Structures are given as C-alpha cells and as structure tokens.
Amino acid sequence: MNTEQAVERAEALSSLQRYEEARGLLARRLAEAPEDAVAWTELARCHYRLEQFDEAVAAVQEALRLAPEDVNTLLLHGHLQVRTGAGIDRAVATFREAVRVRPGSAAALATLADHLMRRVTIRSAQADGRFGPDGFRTVTDEELAAGSAEAVALADEAIRLAPEELYPYRIRRFIAGLSGDRETSEAMNRAILRIDPTDAGALSARSRRAAHTPGVRAAEAADLTADALAVAPQSASMRADLDAATYRLLRGTRWLGLFCLVFAAVGLDLWPGETPRELPLPLGQRLWDVLLLAAVWALGTLPRFRRRRRGVRLNLRSLLRRDGWARLALAQAATVTGCALLLALIPWTARDVPRTIFWIALATTLLTMWADRPAVRRAYRAGRTGAAKS
C-alpha cells in the first residue's frame, strides 16, 4: 500500500470517527516506510483526535524532521502546542511559519488570525485581572484596536483567497464579535449560510438576533428558534435558546392566572365603596363569572400554544419534565387560577376570608415572578448539578 492509498483510507476511517482503526492502518504503513512524512502527520492527527497528546507530539515532530516546511504538519503542530500547554506565543510562531511557507494558504492565514486574537484577549484579561475560567473575556476598544488590525487583515485575505471556505468567515465573525462589530458579524453569518444553510453557529446567531428583536413575542421567538433547530438539530446552543423561549411562554400563563384572580376579586367587590355589593352572589352570577374565567384561559392559551411549531410543543412537554422552574411557573398559574375559582364559586357571605386568599395568592405569585430571573435560575441549576455530582 502506497502513501496515497494509506492516507485516503485513514482519512475515510477518521471521517467515521474510527480513529483507532485509522491509527493502526498508519502504523502498519510506517512499519513498511518509516520515512513517510505524510503518514506521520496523519498518525499525529489520529493521536490528537484520541487526545493522546504525547504520542501526537512525537509523531508530528518526526513528520517535521522529514518535511520541515509542510503546511499541514505545521498547523497541526501549532494546535498541539496550544493543547499541551506549550503556550500560545509558541503556537502563533508556528502558525506564522506556516504562512511564511505558503502565503496563499487560506487555512494558515485564518488560523494565524484566530490565534492572534486569542492571544490579544488572554493578555488583556490577564493584565487587568479579568482572566476567567474560560480564558476569554470581552476587551476594550483600545485593546482590540492595538492587536486586531493584523488579525482582520489576515482573515480578510483568507476570505479573498478561498471565498467558498467556511473557516475564514468564522474567524472573521469571531473577530467582529469580540470588537462588537455587529454589522460585520451579521455579514459573515449571511456569507456562511450562503455556503452552508445548515451551519449551526450562523443559524443560532440569526435566530437569537431575530428572537431578541424588540417587539418579538415569546411565541414568535419559540417558532423562529424551532425552525432553526430543525435544520441543525445537534446544536446545543439552539436547544438552550428554544428552552428559554419555551419558558417565556410558560411564564406568561401566570399573568393569565393573575388576571383571573383580579377579575374574581372585582366580581366579589372585595373593596366595597359606599354601596357594597350584596353577598352571597346569586348562583347565576357565580356561574357566569366561572364561564368568563374559562374564556380567559381558552383565549389566552389556545392561540399561544396550539398554533406553535410541532418542535415547540414537543419541547414544552420535555421542558416540564426536565426543569423545575418550568413546573413551578405552570403550577403557580394553575394554583392562582384555582384561587380565582374559589372566589367565584363559593357563596361567600363575608369578605375577610376571600380577601385573605386574594392577597396570599397575589403576593406569593408576584414575589416568585420577581425572583424568577435568569441569574437565579442558573444558580439554582448549578447548585443542583453540584449536589448531584457530590
């Protein structure tokens, strides 16, 4: 088996994530031809994907000894330097060497631009104590202006050289996102979707932008996200966005419950004026009030949920199983509506007890809604995750 055949078969196995088999195939090839630099590079790539970094470094060093100016080997070496803790400065130097060897390589140019920006963000965050667990933070305009000009030029050149490749556009979008350049970021998303309409990152960004546009209701946001998720069902970020939009739908049901509660309180005349309504209310009046409460729920929920995309309806049931806050919102809406039914149905002869029920239901619901903020929910979920792990 010659080099081309071995590498093609190894790449085919790797595309199926059968890295162990690809590694074995390349090892047999190298036993026959230990001077095969391309096979050494592919073997290093298999070790890298298996997270066997020591073996990957040894293989890539052997490939560089045999072919010190091979661009693919240099790029892989730079990525290994980042993953093994050799430092981003050494990785940037390696990527610069790849660009020097082949200045017309869009992959080399885009990779260098990517890591130049990563180095800028890391250094600026370390300098002022904003270095977090993820390693990257938003930096100031001055910091970006000082370090991003070269990265922008490299990414733009990569796009010019390879206008149908996705990677340069993604790097240019990454740079624009760091600098807060929304116009360029959206232009890159459009270009990415032109090339690949199923790109998860671009679809997620587009649906998130549309969902957060002022005036877009929770139902519309859920439908937009569900449409995008149908194209890229493996996108974790869009699944999270759909959960958030679905939760907004559920939160809205509490307002329906509160409306019913206030309507029932007004019907009982809990705060009578000079001419209080006589209690108990006639049976016909009480039944009419219950009918109006049912109409409020029907008109408020059927258009809100029944007309949604199938993906939204399925996610609604899934979210209720998975998320305690979603169950709390729905249970509270049902409880407040139940209190409204009590006020409307029971033939009250005095106002003290129904007034107490009203204030308890109203206060607890409003307090929960005030506490129901994204930061509180994240802290709650993090606490549950930590407790489960311990």
C-alpha positions as CSV (number, residue, x, y, z in Angstrom):
1,M,0.0,0.0,0.0
2,N,1.5,3.3,-1.1
3,T,1.2,6.6,0.8
4,E,-1.8,8.0,-1.0
5,Q,-3.8,4.8,-0.5
6,A,-2.9,4.6,3.2
7,V,-3.7,8.2,3.9
8,E,-7.0,8.1,1.9
9,R,-8.2,5.0,3.8
10,A,-7.1,6.6,7.1
11,E,-9.0,9.8,6.3
12,A,-12.1,7.8,5.4
13,L,-11.9,5.9,8.7
14,S,-11.3,9.2,10.6
15,S,-14.4,10.7,9.0
16,L,-16.4,7.9,10.5
17,Q,-14.6,8.6,13.9
18,R,-12.9,5.2,13.7
19,Y,-9.6,6.7,14.9
20,E,-8.2,3.5,16.4
21,E,-8.5,1.7,13.1
22,A,-7.0,4.6,11.2
23,R,-4.1,4.7,13.7
24,G,-3.5,1.0,13.2
25,L,-3.5,1.4,9.4
26,L,-1.0,4.2,9.5
27,A,1.2,2.3,12.0
28,R,1.4,-0.6,9.5
29,R,2.2,1.8,6.7
30,L,5.0,3.4,8.8
31,A,6.4,0.0,9.6
32,E,6.9,-0.5,5.9
33,A,8.0,3.1,5.1
34,P,9.3,4.9,8.2
35,E,10.3,7.9,6.1
36,D,6.8,8.6,5.0
37,A,6.2,12.2,6.4
38,V,2.6,12.4,5.3
39,A,1.7,9.2,7.1
40,W,3.5,10.5,10.3
41,T,1.3,13.7,10.0
42,E,-1.9,11.6,9.7
43,L,-0.8,9.4,12.6
44,A,-0.3,12.5,14.7
45,R,-3.8,13.7,13.7
46,C,-5.3,10.4,14.9
47,H,-3.5,10.6,18.2
48,Y,-4.7,14.2,18.5
49,R,-8.3,13.3,18.0
50,L,-7.9,10.5,20.5
51,E,-6.5,13.1,22.9
52,Q,-3.2,11.1,23.1
53,F,-1.2,14.3,23.1
54,D,2.2,12.9,24.0
55,E,2.1,10.4,21.1
56,A,0.7,13.1,18.8
57,V,3.7,15.4,19.6
58,A,6.2,12.6,19.0
59,A,4.6,11.8,15.6
60,V,4.4,15.4,14.5
61,Q,8.0,16.1,15.4
62,E,9.0,13.1,13.3
63,A,6.9,14.5,10.4
64,L,8.6,17.9,10.8
65,R,12.1,16.2,10.8
66,L,11.2,14.6,7.5
67,A,9.3,17.6,6.0
68,P,10.0,20.8,8.0
69,E,8.0,23.0,5.6
70,D,4.9,21.0,5.3
71,V,2.0,23.4,6.0
72,N,-0.5,20.8,7.3
73,T,2.1,19.5,9.7
74,L,3.0,23.0,10.9
75,L,-0.7,23.8,11.5
76,L,-1.2,20.5,13.5
77,H,1.9,21.3,15.5
78,G,0.6,24.7,16.4
79,H,-2.7,23.2,17.6
80,L,-0.8,20.7,19.7
81,Q,1.2,23.4,21.3
82,V,-2.0,25.1,22.4
83,R,-3.5,21.8,23.7
84,T,-0.4,20.7,25.5
85,G,0.3,24.0,27.3
86,A,3.4,25.0,25.4
87,G,1.9,28.5,25.2
88,I,0.0,30.5,22.7
89,D,3.1,32.5,21.8
90,R,4.9,29.4,20.5
91,A,1.7,28.4,18.6
92,V,1.5,31.8,17.0
93,A,5.1,31.5,15.9
94,T,4.4,28.1,14.4
95,F,1.4,29.5,12.5
96,R,3.5,32.4,11.3
97,E,5.9,29.9,9.9
98,A,3.1,28.1,8.1
99,V,2.1,31.4,6.5
100,R,5.7,32.1,5.5
101,V,6.0,28.7,3.9
102,R,2.7,29.1,2.0
103,P,1.4,32.7,2.0
104,G,-1.5,31.6,-0.3
105,S,-2.9,29.1,2.2
106,A,-6.3,30.4,3.4
107,A,-6.3,27.8,6.3
108,A,-2.9,29.1,7.5
109,L,-3.9,32.7,7.3
110,A,-7.2,32.2,9.1
111,T,-5.6,30.0,11.8
112,L,-3.0,32.7,12.5
113,A,-5.7,35.4,12.7
114,D,-7.7,33.2,15.1
115,H,-4.8,32.7,17.5
116,L,-3.6,36.3,17.2
117,M,-7.0,37.4,18.5
118,R,-7.0,34.7,21.2
119,R,-3.6,36.0,22.4
120,V,-4.9,39.6,22.5
121,T,-7.8,38.6,24.7
122,I,-5.8,36.5,27.0
123,R,-3.1,39.1,27.5
124,S,-5.6,41.9,28.1
125,A,-7.6,39.8,30.5
126,Q,-4.5,38.8,32.5
127,A,-3.3,42.3,32.6
128,D,-6.3,43.7,34.5
129,G,-7.5,40.6,36.4
130,R,-10.4,39.8,34.1
131,F,-9.0,36.3,33.2
132,G,-11.8,33.9,33.9
133,P,-12.2,30.1,33.7
134,D,-12.9,30.1,30.0
135,G,-9.8,32.1,29.3
136,F,-11.5,34.8,27.2
137,R,-13.3,38.0,28.1
138,T,-14.6,41.0,26.2
139,V,-11.8,43.5,25.9
140,T,-11.9,47.3,25.4
141,D,-11.9,49.0,22.1
142,E,-8.4,50.3,22.7
143,E,-7.0,46.8,23.4
144,L,-8.7,45.4,20.3
145,A,-7.5,48.3,18.1
146,A,-3.9,47.7,19.2
147,G,-4.0,43.9,18.5
148,S,-6.7,43.1,16.0
149,A,-5.6,45.0,12.9
150,E,-3.3,42.2,11.7
151,A,-5.8,39.5,12.5
152,V,-8.5,41.4,10.5
153,A,-6.1,41.7,7.5
154,L,-5.2,38.0,7.7
155,A,-8.8,36.9,7.9
156,D,-9.9,39.2,5.0
157,E,-7.0,37.9,2.9
158,A,-8.1,34.3,3.7
159,I,-11.6,35.1,2.6
160,R,-10.3,36.6,-0.7
161,L,-8.2,33.5,-1.4
162,A,-10.9,31.0,-0.5
163,P,-14.3,32.6,-0.9
164,E,-16.2,29.3,-0.7
165,E,-14.4,28.0,2.5
166,L,-16.3,28.4,5.8
167,Y,-13.4,28.6,8.2
168,P,-12.1,32.1,7.2
169,Y,-15.6,33.5,7.5
170,R,-16.0,32.0,11.0
171,I,-12.7,33.6,12.1
172,R,-13.7,37.0,10.8
173,R,-17.0,36.6,12.6
174,F,-15.2,35.8,15.8
175,I,-13.0,38.9,15.5
176,A,-16.1,41.1,14.7
177,G,-17.9,39.6,17.7
178,L,-15.0,40.5,20.1
179,S,-14.9,44.0,18.8
180,G,-18.7,44.5,19.0
181,D,-18.9,45.0,15.2
182,R,-22.4,43.7,14.7
183,E,-22.7,44.7,11.1
184,T,-19.6,42.7,10.1
185,S,-20.7,39.8,12.3
186,E,-24.1,39.6,10.6
187,A,-22.5,39.9,7.2
188,M,-20.3,36.9,8.0
189,N,-23.3,34.9,9.2
190,R,-25.1,35.7,5.9
191,A,-22.0,34.5,3.9
192,I,-21.7,31.3,6.0
193,L,-25.4,30.5,5.4
194,R,-25.0,31.1,1.7
195,I,-22.3,28.5,1.6
196,D,-23.8,26.1,4.2
197,P,-27.5,26.8,5.0
198,T,-27.3,24.2,7.9
199,D,-24.4,25.8,9.7
200,A,-25.4,25.6,13.4
201,G,-23.5,28.6,14.6
202,A,-24.8,31.0,12.0
203,L,-28.4,29.7,12.3
204,S,-28.2,30.1,16.1
205,A,-26.9,33.7,15.8
206,R,-29.6,34.6,13.3
207,S,-32.5,33.1,15.3
208,R,-31.2,34.6,18.5
209,R,-31.0,38.0,16.9
210,A,-34.5,37.7,15.5
211,A,-35.9,36.4,18.7
212,H,-34.4,39.3,20.7
213,T,-35.5,42.0,18.4
214,P,-37.7,44.5,20.3
215,G,-41.4,43.7,19.8
216,V,-40.9,40.0,19.1
217,R,-43.2,38.0,21.3
218,A,-42.3,34.8,23.1
219,A,-44.4,32.7,20.8
220,E,-42.7,34.1,17.7
221,A,-39.3,33.7,19.3
222,A,-40.0,30.0,20.0
223,D,-41.1,29.4,16.4
224,L,-38.0,31.1,15.0
225,T,-35.7,29.0,17.2
226,A,-37.6,25.8,16.4
227,D,-37.3,26.4,12.7
228,A,-33.5,26.9,13.0
229,L,-33.1,23.9,15.3
230,A,-34.9,21.7,12.7
231,V,-32.1,22.5,10.3
232,A,-29.3,21.8,12.8
233,P,-30.8,19.5,15.4
234,Q,-27.4,18.8,17.1
235,S,-26.9,22.5,18.1
236,A,-26.7,22.7,21.9
237,S,-26.9,26.5,21.9
238,M,-30.1,26.5,19.8
239,R,-31.6,23.8,22.1
240,A,-30.8,26.2,25.0
241,D,-32.4,29.1,23.1
242,L,-35.5,27.0,22.5
243,D,-35.7,26.1,26.2
244,A,-35.5,29.8,27.0
245,A,-38.2,30.8,24.5
246,T,-40.5,28.0,25.7
247,Y,-40.0,29.0,29.3
248,R,-41.1,32.6,28.3
249,L,-44.3,31.0,27.0
250,L,-44.9,29.2,30.3
251,R,-44.1,32.3,32.4
252,G,-46.9,34.1,30.5
253,T,-49.5,31.7,31.9
254,R,-49.0,33.3,35.4
255,W,-50.4,36.6,34.1
256,L,-53.5,34.8,32.9
257,G,-53.9,33.4,36.4
258,L,-53.4,36.8,38.0
259,F,-55.9,38.3,35.6
260,C,-58.5,35.7,36.7
261,L,-57.7,36.4,40.3
262,V,-58.3,40.1,40.0
263,F,-61.4,39.6,37.9
264,A,-62.9,37.3,40.6
265,A,-61.9,39.8,43.3
266,V,-63.7,42.6,41.4
267,G,-66.7,40.4,41.0
268,L,-66.9,39.8,44.8
269,D,-66.4,43.6,45.4
270,L,-63.6,42.8,47.9
271,W,-63.0,46.6,48.4
272,P,-66.6,47.9,48.6
273,G,-67.4,51.6,48.3
274,E,-70.3,53.4,49.6
275,T,-72.8,50.9,48.2
276,P,-71.2,47.4,48.6
277,R,-72.5,44.5,46.5
278,E,-74.8,42.2,48.5
279,L,-73.3,38.8,49.4
280,P,-73.6,36.0,48.6
281,L,-73.7,36.4,44.9
282,P,-76.5,34.7,43.0
283,L,-75.7,31.3,41.6
284,G,-76.3,32.5,38.0
285,Q,-73.8,35.3,38.6
286,R,-71.2,33.0,40.0
287,L,-71.5,30.5,37.1
288,W,-71.3,33.4,34.7
289,D,-68.0,34.5,36.3
290,V,-66.6,31.0,36.1
291,L,-67.5,30.9,32.4
292,L,-65.6,34.1,31.8
293,L,-62.6,32.7,33.6
294,A,-62.6,29.7,31.3
295,A,-62.9,32.0,28.3
296,V,-59.8,34.0,29.5
297,W,-57.8,30.8,29.7
298,A,-59.1,29.5,26.4
299,L,-58.3,32.7,24.5
300,G,-55.0,33.1,26.3
301,T,-53.6,29.6,25.9
302,L,-55.0,28.1,22.7
303,P,-53.6,30.6,20.3
304,R,-50.4,30.8,22.4
305,F,-49.6,27.0,22.3
306,R,-51.8,25.2,19.8
307,R,-50.5,27.2,16.8
308,R,-46.9,26.7,17.6
309,R,-44.5,24.6,15.6
310,R,-44.5,20.9,16.5
311,G,-41.0,21.3,17.8
312,V,-42.1,23.9,20.3
313,R,-45.0,21.7,21.5
314,L,-42.7,18.7,22.0
315,N,-40.1,20.9,23.7
316,L,-42.8,22.2,26.1
317,R,-43.5,18.7,27.4
318,S,-39.8,17.9,27.5
319,L,-39.1,21.2,29.5
320,L,-41.8,20.4,32.0
321,R,-40.1,17.0,32.7
322,R,-36.6,18.5,32.9
323,D,-36.9,21.9,34.5
324,G,-38.2,22.6,38.0
325,W,-38.7,26.3,37.2
326,A,-41.0,25.4,34.3
327,R,-43.1,23.2,36.5
328,L,-43.2,25.9,39.2
329,A,-44.5,28.5,36.7
330,L,-47.2,26.2,35.4
331,A,-48.2,25.0,38.9
332,Q,-48.3,28.6,40.1
333,A,-50.6,29.6,37.2
334,A,-52.9,26.7,38.0
335,T,-52.9,27.5,41.7
336,V,-53.7,31.2,41.2
337,T,-56.5,30.2,38.8
338,G,-57.8,27.7,41.4
339,C,-57.9,30.5,44.0
340,A,-59.9,32.6,41.5
341,L,-62.3,29.8,41.1
342,L,-62.7,29.5,44.8
343,L,-63.5,33.2,45.0
344,A,-66.0,32.9,42.1
345,L,-67.8,29.7,43.0
346,I,-68.2,29.7,46.8
347,P,-71.2,31.7,48.1
348,W,-69.3,33.9,50.4
349,T,-71.3,35.8,53.0
350,A,-68.3,37.9,54.3
351,R,-65.3,39.4,52.6
352,D,-62.5,38.7,55.1
353,V,-61.6,35.2,54.0
354,P,-61.7,35.8,50.3
355,R,-59.7,38.9,50.7
356,T,-57.0,36.9,52.6
357,I,-57.0,34.3,49.8
358,F,-56.6,37.0,47.3
359,W,-53.6,38.7,49.0
360,I,-51.8,35.5,49.7
361,A,-52.2,34.3,46.1
362,L,-51.2,37.7,44.6
363,A,-48.2,38.3,46.9
364,T,-46.7,34.8,46.5
365,T,-47.0,34.9,42.7
366,L,-45.6,38.4,42.3
367,L,-42.7,37.6,44.7
368,T,-41.9,34.4,42.7
369,M,-42.1,36.3,39.4
370,W,-39.7,39.0,40.8
371,A,-37.2,36.3,41.9
372,D,-37.6,34.4,38.7
373,R,-34.6,35.9,36.9
374,P,-32.1,34.2,34.6
375,A,-29.2,34.6,37.1
376,V,-31.3,33.0,39.9
377,R,-32.3,30.0,37.7
378,R,-28.7,29.5,36.6
379,A,-27.6,29.5,40.3
380,Y,-30.3,27.0,41.1
381,R,-29.4,24.7,38.3
382,A,-25.7,24.9,39.2
383,G,-26.4,24.1,42.8
384,R,-28.5,21.1,41.8
385,T,-25.7,19.9,39.4
386,G,-23.1,20.3,42.1
387,A,-25.2,18.4,44.6
388,A,-25.8,15.6,42.2
389,K,-22.0,15.3,41.5
390,S,-21.1,15.2,45.2
